């Protein structure tokens, strides 16, 4: 089973999303490659989404606390179930030896795409 594709997205003022998604401010730092790789290991395409042909995107702002634990600062998604899945997968994730700076906020997008999984 392939992992969900994690993509870095440049935040622009014109960023809009479907239905329940909301705008996220453009105040985030560039996402370090090692963090992107680690996140890719921890977020699988959920079975409920594959079985029901659900696709979507989850945008989030994340930070690293003083204990090296990843914290989601803000999250928005085109599908609430996918957003909850990402929250669950990243809850209590601790990263050692990452180039993320404690307290810095990073913006990332997770794309769930059945064609390219």
Phi and psi in degrees as a GROMACS rama.xvg file:
@    title "Ramachandran Plot"
@    xaxis  label "Phi"
@    yaxis  label "Psi"
@TYPE xy
-80.5882  155.667  UNK-2
-83.4819  157.935  UNK-3
-62.6739  144.523  UNK-4
-80.3652  124.811  UNK-5
-105.119  122.424  UNK-6
-122.5  140.91  UNK-7
-84.1206  132.631  UNK-8
-124.656  133.296  UNK-9
-73.9584  130.109  UNK-10
-86.5467  128.594  UNK-11
-124.373  161.964  UNK-12
-65.5242  -23.9836  UNK-13
-87.1494  8.06746  UNK-14
-65.0543  120.481  UNK-15
-131.604  156.959  UNK-16
-135.067  172.508  UNK-17
-86.1582  154.955  UNK-18
39.7676  -98.6796  UNK-19
-86.4673  -3.03095  UNK-20
-75.0764  147.943  UNK-21
-125.685  165.605  UNK-22
-73.4467  144.946  UNK-23
-114.336  137.402  UNK-24
-64.8444  156.818  UNK-25
-90.5206  48.1736  UNK-26
-113.324  35.2902  UNK-27
-114.127  153.456  UNK-28
-86.1715  167.406  UNK-29
-67.2952  135.976  UNK-30
-77.876  122.683  UNK-31
-64.6916  142.675  UNK-32
-60.2743  -38.7521  UNK-33
-65.7241  -33.8616  UNK-34
-68.7935  -42.671  UNK-35
-57.8424  -43.7435  UNK-36
-64.2004  -41.2564  UNK-37
-65.7153  -42.2378  UNK-38
-62.4142  -40.8997  UNK-39
-57.2168  -34.9857  UNK-40
-69.0186  -25.1934  UNK-41
-103.393  -5.0616  UNK-42
-121.541  104.115  UNK-43
-90.6087  159.234  UNK-44
-69.5565  119.958  UNK-45
-67.5318  143.897  UNK-46
-58.3242  -42.5786  UNK-47
-58.074  -35.6706  UNK-48
-73.0757  -41.6283  UNK-49
-64.1841  -45.6129  UNK-50
-64.3406  -29.294  UNK-51
-108.183  12.4186  UNK-52
55.2224  42.4875  UNK-53
-91.0308  128.687  UNK-54
-124.367  163.637  UNK-55
167.971  -177.255  UNK-56
-131.097  146.05  UNK-57
-125.381  123.691  UNK-58
-106.275  139.072  UNK-59
-149.926  154.336  UNK-60
-107.786  128.904  UNK-61
-126.715  157.718  UNK-62
-141.748  168.507  UNK-63
-115.79  125.223  UNK-64
-85.5417  179.852  UNK-65
-64.8514  -15.1642  UNK-66
-97.1407  12.1991  UNK-67
65.3009  26.2944  UNK-68
-96.6234  134.32  UNK-69
-74.7507  130.987  UNK-70
-124.09  133.088  UNK-71
-85.5678  120.132  UNK-72
-85.4759  -39.9122  UNK-73
-154.2  147.237  UNK-74
-145.31  140.651  UNK-75
-142.134  142.571  UNK-76
-147.255  156.808  UNK-77
-78.7014  -15.4442  UNK-78
-138.977  118.499  UNK-79
-57.8245  -35.7378  UNK-80
-65.5382  -37.9871  UNK-81
-66.8027  -38.7589  UNK-82
-61.4166  -44.4876  UNK-83
-65.1803  -36.4892  UNK-84
-61.8744  -45.3728  UNK-85
-63.6222  -44.1461  UNK-86
-55.9289  -46.5763  UNK-87
-63.5675  -44.1687  UNK-88
-65.7844  -30.558  UNK-89
-97.4201  -5.42216  UNK-90
-64.0034  131.208  UNK-91
62.4193  23.4489  UNK-92
-76.6202  123.806  UNK-93
-109.687  132.391  UNK-94
-116.591  126.153  UNK-95
-104.632  150.746  UNK-96
54.1969  46.1402  UNK-97
-105.844  155.833  UNK-98
-85.6262  2.57282  UNK-99
-65.5029  140.12  UNK-100
-94.219  132.186  UNK-101
-55.1347  130.31  UNK-102
86.9363  -16.7953  UNK-103
-74.746  148.433  UNK-104
-104.493  132.63  UNK-105
-121.313  142.423  UNK-106
-104.694  135.22  UNK-107
-146.967  160.463  UNK-108
-126.782  135.955  UNK-109
-111.476  126.192  UNK-110
-111.876  125.108  UNK-111
-103.531  107.703  UNK-112
-132.398  111.709  UNK-113
-63.7523  -31.2868  UNK-114
-69.3721  -39.3594  UNK-115
-108.074  29.0639  UNK-116
